[in-house]
Amino acid sequence: MKKLFYYIWLFIKTLLRLVLKPLSFIPAIVMMYLIFSFSGQNGSSSAALSYKVTEVIVETVNETADLNLSQAQINAYIERFHYPVRKLAHFTEYMLLAISVAFPLYVYGMRGIWLMLFAGAFCVGFAALDEYHQSFVSGRTPSKKDVMIDSCGVFLGIILTRIIGFIGRKTVFAPLAKKRRH
């Protein structure tokens, strides 16, 4: 009876791997869609969205830190931080893209320099194509600076994936690997 449960468990585990591993690329596809959608917004819509995000951040800090800023001060801070928030959004979305691309590759066994090269080239290439896409959108222009910011996000995302994967292999999954060897 114990052997039967073992074979059932082995079958379920194999089936889950066959189904879940290919689905691990879905977050990357979703991120690419979101990035492409944001880049497809015309200049005024994009600026309005990032302005609103900056406004929410400034007002949240004002309330959380109990700063009691006047509306004029809040507006001044929104203007001051609007540009950095836009660039931080670039960095963050490409960091998330890199994680969502690198993690499934890591799961499939790609490690080290090959993971960095493949995931990095894919994500930076996507960033360059996305900036080119913006050249066709009203009120938007491509920017090499944005590609550099995106690339920094990509690099951090891949490094984080490698660190988390390494720690996971050495801690969470290490007992499983030891069990298999015995």
C-alpha positions in Angstrom: 0.0 0.0 0.0 2.9 2.3 0.8 4.4 1.7 -2.6 1.1 2.5 -4.3 0.9 5.9 -2.6 4.5 6.5 -3.6 3.7 5.9 -7.3 0.6 8.0 -7.1 2.6 10.8 -5.5 5.3 10.4 -8.2 2.6 10.5 -10.9 1.0 13.7 -9.5 4.4 15.4 -9.1 5.4 14.6 -12.7 2.0 15.8 -14.0 2.3 19.0 -12.0 5.8 19.6 -13.4 4.6 19.0 -16.9 1.7 21.4 -16.5 3.2 24.1 -14.2 6.7 24.5 -15.8 5.4 25.8 -19.1 2.9 28.0 -17.3 5.8 29.7 -15.5 6.3 31.9 -18.5 2.8 33.5 -18.2 4.0 36.3 -15.8 6.6 37.3 -18.4 4.0 37.5 -21.1 1.7 39.5 -18.8 4.6 41.9 -18.0 5.4 42.4 -21.7 1.8 43.1 -22.4 1.6 45.7 -19.6 4.8 47.4 -20.7 3.6 47.5 -24.3 0.3 48.9 -23.1 1.9 51.6 -21.1 4.1 52.5 -24.0 1.1 52.7 -26.3 -0.4 55.5 -24.3 -0.1 58.9 -25.9 2.2 61.5 -24.2 -0.5 63.3 -22.3 -2.2 60.1 -21.0 1.2 58.7 -19.9 2.1 61.9 -18.2 -1.3 62.1 -16.5 -1.0 58.6 -15.2 2.5 59.1 -13.7 1.5 62.5 -12.3 -1.4 60.7 -10.5 0.9 58.1 -9.1 3.3 60.8 -7.9 0.3 62.6 -6.3 -0.8 59.5 -4.5 2.8 58.9 -3.2 3.2 62.5 -2.0 -0.2 62.5 -0.3 0.4 59.1 1.3 3.8 60.3 2.7 2.1 63.5 3.9 -0.6 61.5 5.8 1.6 58.7 7.0 4.4 60.9 8.3 1.9 63.5 9.6 3.7 66.3 7.8 0.6 68.6 7.5 1.8 70.0 4.2 -0.3 72.7 2.6 -1.8 72.1 -0.9 0.9 74.4 -2.4 3.6 72.3 -0.8 2.1 69.1 -1.9 1.9 70.4 -5.5 5.5 71.5 -5.3 6.6 68.0 -4.2 4.5 66.4 -6.9 6.2 68.6 -9.5 9.6 67.8 -7.9 9.2 64.1 -7.8 7.2 63.5 -11.0 10.2 62.9 -13.2 12.0 60.5 -10.7 8.8 58.5 -10.3 8.5 58.1 -14.1 12.1 56.8 -14.3 11.6 54.6 -11.2 8.5 53.1 -13.0 10.8 52.2 -16.0 13.3 50.6 -13.6 10.7 48.7 -11.7 8.7 47.3 -14.6 11.9 46.0 -16.3 13.2 44.6 -13.1 9.8 42.7 -12.8 10.1 41.6 -16.4 13.6 40.3 -15.9 12.5 38.3 -12.8 9.5 36.9 -14.7 11.8 35.9 -17.6 14.8 34.7 -15.6 12.9 32.6 -13.0 11.3 30.2 -15.5 14.7 29.9 -17.3 16.2 29.1 -13.9 13.6 26.5 -13.2 14.4 24.9 -16.5 18.0 24.7 -15.5 19.6 27.7 -17.0 22.2 29.1 -14.6 25.2 31.4 -14.3 26.4 33.5 -17.2 24.0 31.9 -19.7 21.0 32.9 -17.6 22.4 36.5 -17.4 23.2 36.6 -21.1 19.9 35.1 -22.4 17.5 36.8 -20.0 19.4 40.1 -20.1 19.6 40.2 -23.9 15.9 39.3 -24.2 14.8 42.0 -21.7 17.2 44.7 -23.0 16.1 43.9 -26.5 12.5 44.2 -25.5 13.3 47.6 -23.9 14.9 48.8 -27.1 12.0 47.6 -29.2 9.6 49.2 -26.8 11.3 52.6 -27.1 11.2 52.2 -30.9 7.5 51.4 -30.6 7.1 54.8 -28.7 8.4 56.6 -31.8 5.0 55.7 -33.4 2.9 57.0 -30.5 1.6 60.5 -30.5 3.5 62.7 -28.0 6.1 60.1 -27.2 9.7 59.8 -28.3 12.2 57.0 -27.9 15.0 57.5 -25.4 18.4 55.9 -25.0 18.4 57.0 -21.4 15.2 55.0 -20.7 16.8 51.9 -22.3 19.7 52.4 -19.9 17.4 52.8 -16.9 15.5 49.7 -18.1 18.7 47.8 -18.4 19.7 48.6 -14.8 16.3 47.2 -13.7 16.9 44.1 -15.8 20.3 43.6 -14.3 19.0 43.9 -10.8 16.1 41.5 -11.6 18.4 38.8 -12.9 20.7 39.2 -9.9 17.8 38.9 -7.5 16.5 35.8 -9.3 19.9 34.2 -9.1 20.3 35.0 -5.4 16.8 33.7 -4.6 17.3 30.6 -6.7 20.7 29.9 -5.1 19.3 30.4 -1.5 16.3 28.2 -2.4 18.5 25.4 -3.8 20.7 25.5 -0.7 17.9 25.7 1.9 14.4 24.8 0.8 15.2 22.2 -1.9 18.5 20.9 -0.4 16.7 18.3 1.8 14.8 17.0 -1.3 18.0 16.6 -3.3 19.6 14.7 -0.4 16.6 12.4 -0.2 16.9 11.6 -3.9 20.6 10.6 -3.5 19.9 8.0 -0.8 
